[in-house]
Amino acid sequence: MFVFDRNPDVVAEVLEQAGGACGICGKNAPFARASDGTPYLEVHHTKPLAKDGDDTVENAVAACPNCHRQQHYG
């Protein structure tokens, strides 16, 4: 199994740009993080890192947990 070095600045920027809404279905995040109250979204790489996708803002989207799983397993 590969482990990829992720840039935390990319994650932060993608989540900031999302404004609390899923970039796939457009719905608001399903709940807030217990730690800080921010909307819970996950960052999904449109071209997977395992397939030579870049860890960049341009290759990532904020996704609700349901859409994120659908992208990987649907």
WOMOBEL-V696363 format. One record per residue. N is the residue number from 0. RES is the residue in one small letter. NEAR is the number of other ideal C-beta (glycine too) atoms within 8 Angstrom. D_FIRST is the distance of its C-alpha to the first C-alpha in Angstrom with 2 decimals. Layout:
((N | RES | NEAR | D_FIRST) (N | RES | NEAR | D_FIRST))
//
This chain:
((0 | m | 2 | 0.00) (1 | f | 4 | 3.78) (2 | v | 4 | 6.66) (3 | f | 7 | 9.87) (4 | d | 5 | 13.28) (5 | r | 7 | 15.43) (6 | n | 7 | 19.17) (7 | p | 6 | 21.00) (8 | d | 6 | 24.07) (9 | v | 13 | 22.59) (10 | v | 11 | 21.80) (11 | a | 8 | 25.30) (12 | e | 9 | 27.04) (13 | v | 13 | 25.55) (14 | l | 12 | 26.51) (15 | e | 7 | 29.90) (16 | q | 8 | 30.65) (17 | a | 13 | 29.88) (18 | g | 5 | 32.72) (19 | g | 8 | 31.39) (20 | a | 10 | 31.11) (21 | c | 14 | 28.24) (22 | g | 8 | 27.95) (23 | i | 11 | 27.37) (24 | c | 7 | 30.01) (25 | g | 6 | 32.16) (26 | k | 7 | 32.68) (27 | n | 7 | 32.76) (28 | a | 11 | 29.86) (29 | p | 8 | 30.19) (30 | f | 6 | 30.68) (31 | a | 8 | 30.85) (32 | r | 9 | 28.52) (33 | a | 3 | 30.18) (34 | s | 3 | 29.49) (35 | d | 4 | 31.43) (36 | g | 4 | 32.71) (37 | t | 8 | 30.90) (38 | p | 11 | 29.91) (39 | y | 10 | 26.49) (40 | l | 12 | 24.50) (41 | e | 9 | 20.84) (42 | v | 12 | 19.85) (43 | h | 12 | 18.41) (44 | h | 10 | 17.66) (45 | t | 7 | 19.81) (46 | k | 8 | 17.94) (47 | p | 6 | 14.21) (48 | l | 9 | 12.63) (49 | a | 7 | 10.09) (50 | k | 6 | 13.46) (51 | d | 5 | 15.02) (52 | g | 11 | 16.63) (53 | d | 7 | 18.27) (54 | d | 12 | 17.96) (55 | t | 7 | 21.68) (56 | v | 8 | 24.20) (57 | e | 5 | 25.17) (58 | n | 10 | 21.76) (59 | a | 14 | 21.43) (60 | v | 10 | 23.44) (61 | a | 14 | 24.13) (62 | a | 14 | 23.68) (63 | c | 13 | 24.93) (64 | p | 9 | 22.47) (65 | n | 8 | 23.91) (66 | c | 12 | 23.63) (67 | h | 11 | 20.09) (68 | r | 9 | 19.04) (69 | q | 9 | 21.34) (70 | q | 9 | 19.73) (71 | h | 6 | 16.33) (72 | y | 4 | 17.81) (73 | g | 5 | 21.51))
//
